[in-house]
């Protein structure tokens, strides 16, 4: 074989080998490209498979769809809160999830935060509402709560003492509260409402005790309760307010107030010193008062009187008092006031102290003045029954009790031994007798020490 033929044959072999290598390379590249082109992504949430997508954008499209639905529901921006992980898958038999399958699988895990506004009080976040307009409305309603609604009251100012800020945030939907609830939280420190209806026999102490409160706290929770006396069916709040906001109001109020009347004393020498009578009734006057009232959370803390105008002058009360002194004709020695026997002496009697002597006598036995003096009482008096009291001067008085009939009247002067009543059993008595007392300056004395010998 000539050199030329040998060279031609080698070139032919080399070409065949090159062609074969190229074919193998192309095949390998094609297989690799096809394998890679069929790769997919397993989508997991909280380490749980929710679907398989061809491209990451596929799951992003589903998230965008669910986000749009949430934004349409709340009418404002929301931020999904999903912890997605992507796991690359390769192969020829991967089953790709449809969009609807991804939606259904992803929904249970689709958490998000909604655009909202925090109400900040003195640097502390207190409550979250849906937007700034709601936050402003809440603050206005807090102020309105303490604005007096009365034609005679002009509200000059309503100020919240704390610093208020509105902070835009993204919040969990369940943390966003309605305006009414937000108002309660700011005013009471809580939205809790616990009410007790008063039952028969209940008192403030009992209700406080049964609910593990003090009476002071119960009153604080119910500033409208002004009396210790409760009405059946009355409703009491059992939650003590601890407000986050304190509202200071300044009001100008016009109201009427009574003007007390004065009393003038006139004297009549024909009336006894213990007698008096009303000559002219007193009548309260009326004045119109304009005042500036300062309140904190509806409770008055200061009042300034601006103007007073008298609408009706008071009418003076005129009282007449007697100056006629009781005659001091008593001798200080007393006669026996009725015929009979002593059935009960002066002094201790069982658990009681007997302040006089009992003289047993038949009904209608005459009762006589034990000494001269003036009648200062003649009528019914509790356990004494029908009673006559005679003043003898120098601090001495005599009592004649349980009479059947009284024969004198107040102011009448009587002489020693004069008949003034008849024995009876009126008042606290077990039979006809005269209960007789001698007193000096109001202190009971033993009559037996003062009878004439």
Long-range contacts (C-beta under 8 A, 24 or more apart in sequence): 35-90, 35-91, 35-92, 36-90, 38-90, 38-91, 38-92, 38-94, 39-88, 39-89, 39-90, 40-88, 40-89, 40-90, 40-94, 40-96, 41-86, 41-87, 41-88, 41-89, 42-86, 42-87, 42-88, 42-89, 43-84, 43-85, 43-86, 43-102, 44-84, 44-85, 44-86, 44-87, 45-82, 45-83, 45-84, 45-85, 45-106, 45-109, 46-83, 46-109, 47-85, 48-109, 50-102, 50-105, 50-106, 50-109, 51-97, 51-101, 51-102, 51-105, 51-106, 52-89, 52-94, 52-95, 52-96, 52-97, 53-96, 53-97, 53-102, 54-96, 56-86, 58-99, 58-102, 59-84, 59-102, 59-106, 61-99, 62-99, 62-102, 62-103, 62-106, 63-106, 63-110, 65-99, 65-103, 66-103, 66-106, 66-107, 66-110, 67-112, 70-112, 70-114, 74-114, 74-115, 74-130, 74-173, 76-114, 76-115, 76-130, 76-131, 77-114, 77-115, 77-170, 78-112, 78-113, 78-114, 78-115, 78-170, 79-112, 79-113, 79-170, 80-110, 80-111, 80-112, 81-111, 81-112, 81-113, 82-106, 82-109, 82-110, 82-111, 112-173, 113-170, 113-171, 113-172, 113-173, 114-170, 114-171, 114-172, 114-173, 114-176, 115-168, 115-169, 115-170, 116-168, 116-169, 116-170, 116-171, 116-175, 116-176, 117-166, 117-167, 117-168, 117-169, 118-166, 118-167, 118-169, 118-171, 119-164, 119-165, 119-166, 119-182, 119-186, 120-164, 120-165, 120-166, 120-167, 121-162, 121-163, 121-164, 121-186, 121-244, 121-245, 122-162, 122-163, 123-163, 123-165, 125-167, 126-185, 126-186, 126-244, 127-177, 127-182, 127-185, 127-186, 128-169, 128-171, 128-175, 128-176, 128-177, 129-176, 129-177, 129-178, 129-179, 129-182, 130-176, 132-166, 132-168, 134-179, 134-182, 135-166, 136-166, 137-179, 138-179, 138-182, 138-183, 138-186, 139-164, 141-179, 141-183, 142-183, 142-186, 142-187, 142-245, 142-247, 143-247, 145-183, 145-187, 145-247, 145-298, 146-247, 146-249, 146-295, 146-297, 146-298, 147-249, 148-249, 148-251, 148-253, 150-253, 152-253, 152-254, 152-255, 153-251, 153-252, 153-253, 153-254, 154-251, 154-252, 154-253, 155-249, 155-250, 155-251, 156-250, 156-251, 156-252, 156-292, 157-248, 157-249, 157-250, 158-247, 158-248, 158-249, 159-247, 159-248, 159-249, 160-245, 160-246, 160-247, 160-248, 161-245, 161-246, 161-247, 161-248, 162-244, 162-245, 162-246, 164-245, 185-244, 186-243, 186-244, 186-245, 187-241, 187-243, 187-244, 187-245, 187-297, 188-239, 188-241, 188-242, 188-243, 189-241, 189-242, 189-243, 189-244, 190-239, 190-242, 192-239, 193-237, 193-239, 194-237, 194-238, 194-239, 195-235, 195-236, 195-237, 195-238, 196-235, 196-236, 196-238, 197-233, 197-234, 197-235, 197-236, 198-230, 198-231, 198-232, 198-233, 198-234, 198-235, 198-236, 199-232, 200-232, 202-230, 203-228, 203-230, 204-228, 204-230, 207-236, 211-238, 213-238, 213-240, 223-298, 223-299, 243-297, 246-296, 246-297, 247-296, 247-297, 247-298, 248-294, 248-295, 248-296, 249-294, 249-295, 249-298, 250-292, 250-293, 250-294, 250-295, 251-292, 251-293, 251-295, 252-290, 252-291, 252-292, 252-293, 252-306, 253-290, 253-291, 253-292, 253-293, 254-288, 254-289, 254-290, 255-288, 255-289, 255-291, 256-286, 256-287, 256-288, 256-289, 256-311, 257-286, 257-287, 257-289, 258-284, 258-285, 258-286, 259-284, 259-285, 259-286, 259-287, 259-310, 259-312, 259-313, 259-314, 260-284, 260-314, 261-285, 261-314, 261-315, 261-316, 261-317, 262-314, 262-316, 262-317, 263-316, 263-317, 263-318, 263-319, 264-316, 264-317, 264-318, 264-319, 265-319, 265-320, 265-321, 266-318, 266-319, 266-320, 266-321, 267-320, 267-321, 267-322, 267-323, 268-320, 268-321, 268-322, 268-323, 269-322, 269-323, 269-324, 270-322, 270-324, 271-320, 271-321, 271-322, 271-323, 271-324, 272-322, 272-324, 272-325, 272-326, 272-374, 272-376, 272-410, 272-411, 273-321, 273-322, 273-323, 273-324, 273-325, 273-326, 274-322, 274-376, 275-321, 275-322, 275-410, 275-411, 276-319, 276-320, 276-321, 276-322, 277-319, 277-320, 278-317, 278-318, 278-319, 278-320, 279-318, 279-319, 279-320, 280-315, 280-316, 280-317, 280-318, 281-315, 281-317, 282-314, 282-315, 282-316, 282-317, 283-314, 283-315, 284-314, 285-310, 285-311, 285-312, 285-313, 285-314, 285-315, 286-310, 286-311, 286-312, 287-311, 326-373, 326-374, 326-376, 326-391, 326-393, 327-372, 327-373, 327-374, 327-393, 327-413, 328-392, 328-393, 328-394, 329-372, 329-373, 329-392, 329-393, 330-371, 330-372, 330-373, 330-392, 330-393, 330-394, 330-396, 331-371, 331-372, 331-416, 332-371, 332-392, 332-394, 332-396, 332-450, 333-371, 333-450, 333-451, 333-452, 334-370, 334-371, 334-398, 334-438, 334-447, 334-450, 334-451, 334-452, 335-368, 335-370, 335-371, 335-416, 335-417, 335-451, 335-452, 336-370, 336-451, 337-367, 337-368, 337-369, 337-370, 337-398, 337-400, 337-434, 337-436, 338-365, 338-366, 338-367, 338-368, 338-423, 338-434, 338-436, 339-365, 339-366, 340-365, 340-423, 340-433, 340-434, 343-433, 345-448, 346-444, 346-446, 346-447, 346-448, 347-446, 355-437, 355-444, 356-399, 356-401, 356-435, 356-436, 356-437, 356-438, 356-444, 356-447, 357-435, 357-436, 357-447, 357-448, 358-433, 358-434, 358-435, 358-436, 359-433, 359-434, 359-436, 360-431, 360-432, 360-433, 361-423, 361-432, 361-433, 361-434, 362-423, 362-432, 363-404, 363-422, 363-423, 363-424, 363-425, 363-432, 364-404, 364-405, 364-422, 364-423, 364-424, 365-422, 365-423, 365-432, 365-434, 366-419, 366-422, 366-423, 367-400, 367-403, 367-419, 367-420, 367-421, 367-422, 367-423, 367-434, 368-417, 368-418, 368-419, 368-420, 369-398, 369-414, 369-415, 369-416, 369-417, 369-418, 369-420, 370-398, 370-416, 370-436, 370-438, 371-396, 371-398, 371-416, 372-413, 372-414, 372-415, 372-416, 373-398, 373-413, 373-414, 374-411, 374-412, 374-413, 374-414, 375-408, 375-409, 375-410, 375-411, 375-412, 375-413, 375-414, 375-420, 376-410, 377-410, 378-406, 378-408, 378-409, 378-410, 379-406, 380-426, 380-427, 381-427, 382-427, 382-428, 383-427, 383-428, 384-427, 384-428, 384-435, 385-424, 385-425, 385-426, 385-427, 385-428, 385-429, 386-421, 386-424, 386-426, 386-427, 387-427, 388-420, 388-421, 390-414, 390-420, 394-440, 395-440, 395-441, 396-438, 396-439, 396-440, 397-437, 397-438, 397-439, 397-440, 398-436, 398-437, 398-438, 398-439, 399-435, 399-436, 399-437, 399-439, 400-434, 400-435, 400-436, 401-427, 401-434, 401-435, 401-436, 401-437, 402-426, 402-427, 402-429, 402-432, 402-433, 402-434, 402-435, 403-434, 404-432
